[in-house]
Amino acid sequence: MSTYKLWHEFLPHVPKSSRYTIGEKIDALLVAATELILTASYLGREQKLPYVQRAAIKIDMVKFFLQILWEIKAMDTKRYIAFSEKYSEIGRMLGGWARQLGKQNPARGGE
């Protein structure tokens, strides 16, 4: 995932006061979201939806914590915009995947 690589390259540049708190939180959320996406990709159609939904939540949390980094000036505006655009796109893709799965499995779509 090139977006994780971009984050991983930026993480050492986060000020120490935020690197080991919010920075590590973002890192853990990205790893967890990646694990959920990979798991969903190997599951049968009827099992994917909960994993995709949880991955989408993790990506939303990443966006939230990125905003905090930016607001406390631990990330410049240019990087904040770049990261936000990438993770917003991932969120849209996950949302589309979840909607598609919900249509294919209408009885389980509300889970």
C-alpha positions in Angstrom: 0.0 0.0 0.0 1.7 3.1 -1.3 -0.2 5.3 1.1 1.2 3.5 4.1 4.7 3.8 2.7 4.1 7.6 2.3 3.0 7.8 6.0 5.8 5.6 7.2 8.3 7.9 5.5 6.7 10.9 7.1 6.4 9.5 10.6 10.0 10.2 11.7 9.4 13.9 10.8 6.5 14.2 13.3 7.7 16.1 16.4 8.6 13.7 19.2 5.8 15.1 21.4 3.3 13.7 18.9 5.2 10.9 17.2 4.8 8.4 20.1 1.2 9.2 20.8 -0.9 10.3 17.8 1.7 9.3 15.3 1.8 5.7 16.6 -2.0 5.7 16.8 -2.3 6.5 13.1 0.4 3.9 12.3 -1.5 1.2 14.2 -4.8 2.2 12.6 -3.3 2.0 9.1 -1.8 -1.4 9.8 -5.2 -2.6 11.2 -7.1 -1.3 8.2 -4.7 -3.0 5.9 -5.1 -6.3 7.7 -8.9 -6.0 7.5 -8.8 -5.2 3.8 -6.5 -8.1 3.0 -8.7 -10.4 5.1 -11.8 -9.3 3.4 -10.2 -9.9 0.0 -9.8 -13.6 0.8 -13.2 -14.2 2.3 -16.4 -15.4 0.6 -18.7 -12.6 -0.6 -21.1 -13.2 2.3 -18.4 -12.8 4.9 -16.7 -9.6 3.6 -19.0 -6.8 4.7 -18.1 -6.6 8.4 -14.4 -6.5 7.6 -14.9 -3.8 5.0 -17.0 -1.8 7.4 -14.4 -2.0 10.2 -11.6 -1.0 7.7 -13.7 2.0 6.7 -14.0 3.0 10.4 -10.3 2.7 10.9 -9.6 4.9 7.9 -12.1 7.5 9.2 -10.2 7.4 12.5 -6.9 8.0 10.6 -8.4 11.1 8.9 -9.6 12.4 12.3 -6.1 11.9 13.9 -4.4 13.5 10.9 -6.6 16.5 11.4 -5.5 16.7 15.0 -1.8 16.5 13.9 -2.4 19.4 11.5 -4.3 21.4 14.1 -1.5 21.2 16.6 0.9 22.1 13.8 2.7 18.8 13.9 2.0 18.5 10.2 2.2 21.2 7.5 -0.8 22.0 5.4 0.6 20.6 2.2 1.2 17.2 3.7 -2.1 17.3 5.5 -3.9 17.9 2.2 -2.0 15.1 0.5 -2.6 12.6 3.2 -6.3 13.6 3.6 -6.9 13.2 -0.2 -5.3 9.7 -0.2 -7.2 8.5 2.8 -10.5 10.1 1.7 -10.1 8.2 -1.6 -9.5 4.9 0.3 -12.6 5.7 2.4 -14.7 6.2 -0.8 -13.5 3.0 -2.2 -14.3 1.1 1.0 -17.7 2.7 1.1 -18.4 1.6 -2.5 -17.3 -1.9 -1.7 -19.5 -2.0 1.3 -22.5 -0.7 -0.7 -21.9 -3.3 -3.3 -21.7 -6.1 -0.7 -24.8 -4.8 1.0 -26.7 -5.1 -2.3 -25.4 -8.6 -2.9 -26.3 -9.7 0.6 -29.4 -7.6 1.5 -30.4 -9.7 4.5 -27.0 -8.9 6.1 -26.5 -5.4 4.7 -27.4 -3.6 8.0 -24.8 -5.4 10.1 
